[in-house]
Amino acid sequence: MANIKTTFWTLGLLWILIGFELAAPDDYKGLRTSKHTIPALTLTAVAKTVSEFEIKDWPKNLRTDLKGYSIKVVLPENAPDRPWNDALMTKFRELTGIEVQTMRPGNDTSAVLSSYLREFETGSPDADVYAIDIVWPGILSDYAEDLRPAFGDMSDMVPGLVENNTVRGKLIAVPYFVEVSLLYYRRDLLGKYHFLEPPRTWNELEQQAKVIAKGERANGRGTFWGFLWQGAASEALTCNALEWQISQSGGSLLKPDGTVSLQHAPMVQALERARRWIGTLSPPDVTGQLEDDSLRIWKNGDAAFMRNWPYAYAESMRPDSRVRNQVGVTLMPKGDHPGARHADVLGGFQLMVSKKSANKAAAIELVKFLTSPEIQRVNAATRGYAPTRPALYDSPELNANPFFATLRDVLLNGAVTRPSTATGPQYDHLSTAYFTAVRQTLMGKKSADTAVTELEGELHRLTAK
């Protein structure tokens, strides 16, 4: 998998990725605006339902000579995405005459990748178009149609994303959206408990979460938690643990050349810290939770802080959310020692066409539709999907809303890429070994020291030349 190099940051992600924080209402006069908090989303930009969001500008030049073709697309989406995706597929059918069946394997990316690989390795892929994670191009390259002839050089896309999706000269997939992990917090509760700004360090997070949770439980909210995150045995835990590790000087796991760079003692300390959260600051079953699980608890008003992706902001603002108009977002915390750094993880999805597809022309039209400027613009406004076309950030729709203000500090100084470049097809094995070791510590099956020692040995084995 190609490296997401400095050009990614300087040429493309100067505009990306998303930030949001509500303008402080009068009730929050005591809450300072930190330089690390993120600009606000104008509430009128959030459509409450699909029917309330009118798309006036649809993609042009789609083929209309493929009417009657039928294709399948696999979208490992979060639950709130479904009505939006259904609406887009309906419109695509109206514009092209191509029927689309959406397949939904769930949003556990580790399980989704395993299902993809089973299909491809048996030579019987069930779909034509696959949404693939940013770290999968190197893993799935042998099963992908080369999209370069259909899409050209894609000079209007973020250059680093195109490079990321190019394996041995072959364009494996087209960038769909990018995202970065963020820390969500309750503005109202920070003001209520006299905290002047959201936490910047893990110590500050623990202190604030403890005070707020204790106070809310004393006021009758017995199911209230301080901090929500994702500890299920999946890629979600890999992302969470990398944030803990890298932000607390535990190393970057692997260097660009593939050599192991994990720092033993800081990594042990980071895992021991996370283990202490379970059942105190975080729910006892957090080791079985994914992003939608965290979001459900959060929207019910039962947490002070949550680690999640940008889609969770728009969902927090829906009418069914008990935290509507009370949500702020900032960088993930960093370590408390000099030289510590924020380590928000870079994510996002690409769209790949199966080499085995019997309807490649129709599949390519769907990819063109979903990655078009028009659809990327509406996905940004409705779901918080950050566009992969930098010019869109200057469009009137996006430029008018602080929701799409630049997060330059996150991208240049905090955003972390997972070591898929250094491992290529082995990345899934490495990630599984990593989150398995982390989870053994979190669940008390092994000491952090033992788990990290064994992980180091497995990393050396997986990366041996």
C-alpha positions in Angstrom: 0.0 0.0 0.0 1.4 3.4 -1.0 2.5 5.7 1.8 0.4 8.7 2.8 3.3 11.1 2.5 3.8 14.7 3.4 2.1 15.8 0.2 -1.1 14.4 1.7 -0.9 16.9 4.5 0.4 19.9 2.7 -1.6 19.6 -0.6 -4.8 17.9 0.4 -5.5 17.8 4.1 -4.8 21.5 4.5 -8.6 21.6 4.1 -9.4 18.4 6.0 -10.6 17.1 8.4 -13.8 18.1 10.0 -14.2 20.0 13.2 -17.2 21.1 15.1 -18.1 23.0 18.2 -21.3 24.8 19.0 -21.1 28.5 19.6 -21.4 28.9 23.3 -24.9 29.8 24.5 -25.3 32.0 27.5 -25.5 29.1 29.9 -21.9 28.3 29.1 -20.4 31.8 29.8 -17.8 30.2 32.1 -16.5 27.8 29.5 -13.5 29.1 27.7 -12.9 28.5 24.0 -9.6 26.6 23.8 -7.3 27.0 20.8 -7.7 23.2 20.6 -11.5 23.2 20.3 -13.0 23.1 16.8 -15.3 25.5 15.0 -19.0 25.0 15.0 -21.5 23.5 12.7 -24.4 25.8 11.7 -27.4 23.8 12.8 -29.4 24.6 9.7 -26.9 22.5 7.7 -28.0 19.3 9.4 -30.9 17.7 7.6 -33.1 15.8 10.1 -34.3 13.3 7.6 -33.6 12.3 4.0 -36.8 13.9 2.8 -35.9 17.2 4.4 -32.6 17.5 2.5 -33.2 18.6 -1.1 -30.3 17.9 -3.5 -30.6 20.4 -6.3 -27.5 19.6 -8.2 -27.0 16.0 -9.3 -24.0 14.5 -11.2 -24.0 15.1 -14.9 -22.8 12.9 -17.8 -23.8 9.6 -16.2 -24.4 6.9 -18.7 -28.1 6.2 -19.6 -27.4 3.2 -22.0 -27.1 0.7 -19.1 -30.8 0.6 -18.2 -31.8 -2.8 -16.9 -28.4 -3.7 -15.5 -28.4 -4.8 -11.9 -25.4 -4.5 -9.5 -24.7 -5.0 -5.8 -22.8 -2.7 -3.5 -21.4 -3.6 -0.1 -21.4 -0.7 2.4 -20.2 -1.5 5.9 -22.0 1.6 7.2 -23.0 2.9 10.6 -26.7 2.5 11.2 -27.6 6.2 10.8 -26.2 6.0 7.2 -28.8 3.7 5.9 -31.6 6.0 4.9 -29.2 8.3 3.2 -27.6 5.5 1.2 -31.0 4.2 0.3 -32.0 7.6 -1.0 -28.8 7.9 -3.1 -29.3 4.5 -4.7 -32.9 5.4 -5.6 -31.7 8.6 -7.3 -29.0 6.7 -9.1 -31.6 4.3 -10.5 -33.7 7.3 -11.6 -30.7 8.9 -13.4 -29.2 5.8 -15.0 -31.8 3.0 -15.0 -29.3 0.8 -13.2 -30.8 -1.2 -10.3 -28.7 -1.3 -7.1 -29.0 -3.7 -4.2 -27.2 -2.5 -1.1 -25.6 -5.2 1.1 -24.9 -4.4 4.7 -22.4 -6.7 6.5 -22.2 -4.4 9.6 -19.6 -1.8 10.7 -17.1 -4.1 12.5 -14.4 -3.5 9.9 -12.3 -6.6 11.0 -15.3 -8.9 10.4 -16.1 -7.1 7.1 -12.6 -7.6 5.8 -12.7 -11.2 6.7 -15.9 -11.7 4.8 -14.5 -9.9 1.8 -11.4 -12.1 1.8 -13.5 -15.3 2.1 -15.5 -14.3 -1.0 -12.5 -13.3 -3.1 -10.3 -16.2 -2.1 -13.0 -18.7 -3.0 -13.5 -16.9 -6.4 -17.1 -16.1 -5.7 -17.5 -12.4 -4.7 -21.1 -11.6 -4.1 -21.0 -7.9 -5.0 -19.8 -5.6 -7.8 -18.7 -2.6 -5.7 -17.1 -2.7 -2.3 -16.5 0.0 0.2 -13.0 -0.6 1.6 -11.2 0.9 4.5 -8.2 3.3 4.0 -5.8 0.5 5.1 -7.1 -2.2 2.8 -5.9 -1.4 -0.8 -2.7 -3.4 -0.3 -4.7 -6.4 1.1 -7.3 -6.4 -1.7 -5.3 -5.3 -4.7 -5.3 -8.7 -6.4 -9.1 -8.7 -6.4 -9.7 -5.2 -7.7 -10.4 -3.9 -11.2 -7.9 -1.3 -12.3 -10.0 2.0 -12.3 -7.3 4.2 -13.8 -8.7 3.9 -17.4 -12.1 5.0 -16.2 -11.0 7.8 -13.8 -7.7 9.1 -15.2 -5.3 10.8 -13.0 -8.0 12.3 -10.7 -6.0 15.5 -10.3 -9.0 17.1 -8.4 -8.7 14.5 -5.6 -6.4 14.7 -2.6 -3.1 13.5 -4.1 -2.1 11.4 -1.1 -5.4 9.5 -1.2 -4.9 8.6 -4.8 -1.4 7.5 -4.0 -2.7 5.5 -1.1 -5.1 3.6 -3.4 -2.5 2.9 -6.1 -0.7 -0.4 -5.7 2.0 -1.4 -8.3 0.6 1.2 -10.7 -3.0 0.0 -10.4 -5.7 2.2 -9.1 -7.4 -0.1 -6.6 -10.2 2.2 -5.5 -11.6 5.8 -5.7 -11.6 7.9 -2.5 -15.0 8.3 -1.1 -14.5 10.2 2.2 -11.9 10.8 4.9 -12.3 11.2 8.6 -10.3 11.5 11.8 -11.0 10.4 15.3 -12.1 13.1 17.8 -13.1 13.6 21.4 -16.7 14.6 22.0 -17.7 16.3 25.2 -20.7 17.8 26.9 -20.5 21.6 26.9 -23.3 21.9 29.4 -21.7 19.5 31.9 -18.3 21.1 31.7 -19.9 24.4 32.6 -22.0 22.8 35.4 -19.0 21.3 37.1 -16.8 24.5 36.6 -14.3 23.1 34.1 -13.1 26.0 32.0 -12.1 24.0 28.9 -12.2 20.4 27.6 -9.4 18.1 28.6 -6.1 18.3 26.6 -4.4 15.4 28.5 -5.4 12.0 29.7 -5.0 13.1 33.3 -7.3 16.0 32.7 -9.8 13.7 31.0 -9.8 11.3 33.9 -10.2 14.1 36.4 -13.1 15.7 34.6 -14.8 12.4 33.7 -14.6 11.3 37.4 -16.1 14.5 38.8 -18.9 14.8 36.2 -19.9 11.1 36.5 -19.9 11.2 40.3 -22.1 14.3 40.3 -24.5 13.0 37.7 -25.0 9.7 39.5 -25.6 11.6 42.7 -28.3 13.4 40.9 -30.1 10.2 40.0 -28.4 9.2 36.6 -27.3 5.8 37.8 -26.2 4.7 34.2 -24.0 7.7 33.6 -20.4 7.1 32.5 -17.4 9.4 32.2 -15.8 8.2 29.0 -17.0 6.1 26.1 -14.7 4.3 23.6 -14.6 1.2 21.5 -13.0 -2.0 22.9 -14.5 -4.8 20.8 -12.1 -7.2 19.2 -11.9 -5.3 15.9 -10.1 -2.6 14.0 -11.9 -0.1 16.2 -9.8 -1.2 19.1 -6.6 -1.0 17.0 -7.5 2.7 16.4 -8.3 3.4 20.0 -5.1 1.7 21.3 -2.9 3.4 18.8 -4.2 6.7 20.1 -3.3 5.7 23.7 0.1 4.3 22.7 1.3 7.1 20.4 0.0 9.9 22.5 1.8 8.6 25.5 5.2 8.0 23.8 4.6 4.3 23.2 6.1 4.6 19.7 4.5 4.3 16.3 4.3 0.5 16.3 6.2 0.2 13.1 8.6 2.5 11.3 8.1 3.2 7.6 10.7 0.5 6.7 8.7 -2.1 8.6 10.9 -2.4 11.7 9.2 -2.6 15.1 9.3 0.7 17.0 7.0 -0.1 19.9 8.3 1.4 23.2 7.7 -1.3 25.9 7.3 0.7 29.2 5.1 3.5 27.9 2.9 1.0 26.1 2.5 -1.0 29.3 1.6 2.1 31.2 -1.0 3.2 28.5 -2.7 -0.2 28.6 -2.7 -0.2 32.4 -4.4 3.2 32.4 -7.1 2.0 30.0 -7.7 -1.1 32.0 -8.4 1.1 35.1 -11.2 2.9 33.1 -13.3 -0.2 32.7 -16.1 -0.3 35.2 -15.0 3.1 36.7 -15.0 5.7 34.0 -16.3 3.4 31.2 -19.0 0.8 31.0 -18.0 -2.7 32.1 -19.0 -4.0 28.7 -16.9 -1.5 26.8 -14.7 -4.4 25.5 -17.6 -5.5 23.4 -18.6 -2.1 22.0 -18.2 -0.5 18.6 -18.8 3.1 17.5 -22.6 2.8 17.2 -22.8 1.4 20.7 -20.9 4.4 22.1 -23.1 6.7 20.1 -26.3 5.2 21.5 -25.2 5.7 25.1 -24.0 9.2 24.2 -27.2 10.3 22.5 -29.2 9.1 25.5 -27.3 11.6 27.6 -25.4 9.0 29.7 -21.8 10.1 29.2 -19.5 13.1 29.7 -16.9 12.2 27.0 -16.8 10.0 23.9 -14.2 9.0 21.4 -15.8 8.7 17.9 -15.6 9.7 14.3 -17.2 12.8 12.6 -20.5 11.1 11.7 -21.3 11.1 15.4 -21.6 14.9 15.5 -24.5 15.1 13.0 -26.2 12.2 14.8 -25.8 14.0 18.1 -27.7 16.9 16.6 -30.7 14.9 15.5 -34.1 15.5 17.2 -34.0 12.2 18.9 -30.7 13.1 20.7 -30.9 14.1 24.4 -27.6 15.9 24.0 -28.7 18.1 21.0 -27.1 21.6 21.2 -24.9 20.5 24.1 -22.0 18.9 22.2 -18.4 20.1 21.7 -15.6 18.4 19.9 -11.8 18.6 20.3 -8.6 16.7 19.8 -8.0 13.3 21.4 -6.0 13.8 24.6 -2.3 13.4 24.8 0.2 12.3 27.5 1.0 14.5 30.4 4.7 14.6 30.0 6.8 17.1 28.0 6.9 16.2 24.3 3.7 14.3 24.3 1.5 14.6 21.3 -2.1 14.3 20.1 -2.7 11.2 18.1 -6.0 11.3 16.3 -6.2 8.4 13.8 -6.9 8.9 10.1 -9.7 6.9 8.6 -12.1 6.9 5.7 -13.4 4.7 2.9 -12.7 4.1 -0.8 -14.9 2.4 -3.4 -13.5 -0.6 -5.3 -14.9 -2.6 -8.2 -14.5 -6.3 -8.1 -12.4 -7.8 -10.9 -15.0 -10.6 -11.0 -17.9 -8.3 -11.6 -20.1 -9.3 -14.5 -21.3 -5.7 -14.8 -18.2 -3.6 -14.5 -19.5 -0.7 -16.6 -22.6 -0.3 -14.4 -20.4 -0.7 -11.3 -18.0 2.0 -12.5 -21.0 4.4 -13.1 -22.1 3.9 -9.4 -18.6 4.7 -8.2 -18.5 7.8 -10.4 -21.9 8.8 -9.0 -21.0 8.3 -5.3 -17.6 10.0 -5.5 -18.8 12.9 -7.6 -18.5 16.5 -6.3 -22.3 16.7 -6.0 -22.7 13.6 -3.8 -19.6 14.4 -1.8 -21.0 17.8 -1.1 -24.4 16.4 0.1 -22.7 13.7 2.1 -20.6 16.3 3.9 -23.7 18.4 4.8 -25.9 15.5 5.9 -23.4 13.0 7.5 -20.2 14.8 8.2 -18.3 12.9 5.5 -15.2 15.0 4.7 -14.9 15.3 0.9 -11.8 13.9 -0.9 -11.9 16.8 -3.4 -10.2 19.9 -1.9 -12.1 22.4 -4.1 -15.3 21.4 -2.3 -14.2 23.2 0.8 -14.4 26.5 -1.0 -18.0 25.8 -2.3 -20.7 28.1 -1.0 -22.5 25.3 0.8 -19.4 24.2 2.8 -17.6 27.5 3.1 -20.6 29.1 4.7 -20.5 26.7 7.7 -17.7 26.7 10.3 -18.4 22.9 10.5 -15.8 22.7 7.7 -13.2 24.9 9.2 -9.6 23.7 8.8 -8.2 21.3 11.4 -4.6 22.1 10.5 -3.3 21.3 13.9 -4.8 17.8 13.9 -3.7 17.0 10.4 -0.1 18.3 10.6 0.6 17.5 14.2 -1.8 14.9 15.4 -3.3 12.7 12.7 -1.9 9.2 12.8 -1.9 6.6 9.9 -2.0 2.9 10.7 1.1 0.9 9.6 -0.6 -0.6 6.6 2.0 0.8 4.2 4.8 -1.1 6.0 2.9 -4.4 6.2 0.9 -4.5 2.9 -1.1 -7.7 2.7 0.0 -8.6 6.3 -1.7 -5.6 7.8 -4.9 -7.5 8.8 -2.7 -10.1 10.7 -0.8 -7.4 12.4 -3.9 -5.5 13.4 -5.5 -8.7 14.8 -2.4 -9.5 16.8 -2.3 -5.9 18.1 -5.9 -5.6 19.2 -5.9 -9.2 20.6 -2.9 -8.3 22.9 -4.5 -5.1 24.0 -7.8 -6.7 24.7 -6.2 -9.5 26.8 -4.9 -6.8 29.1 -8.2 -4.9 29.1 -10.1 -8.0 30.1 -7.6 -9.0 32.8 -6.5 -12.2 31.0 -2.8 -11.2 30.9 -0.8 -8.5 32.5 0.1 -5.5 30.3 3.8 -6.4 30.6 3.2 -10.0 29.4 0.8 -9.0 26.6 3.2 -6.3 25.3 6.2 -8.7 25.5 4.3 -11.3 23.5 3.0 -8.7 21.0 6.6 -7.5 20.4 7.6 -11.1 19.5 4.6 -11.4 17.1 5.3 -8.1 15.5 8.9 -9.2 14.8 7.6 -12.5 13.3 5.1 -10.8 11.1 7.5 -8.2 9.8 10.5 -10.5 9.3 11.9 -10.1 5.8 
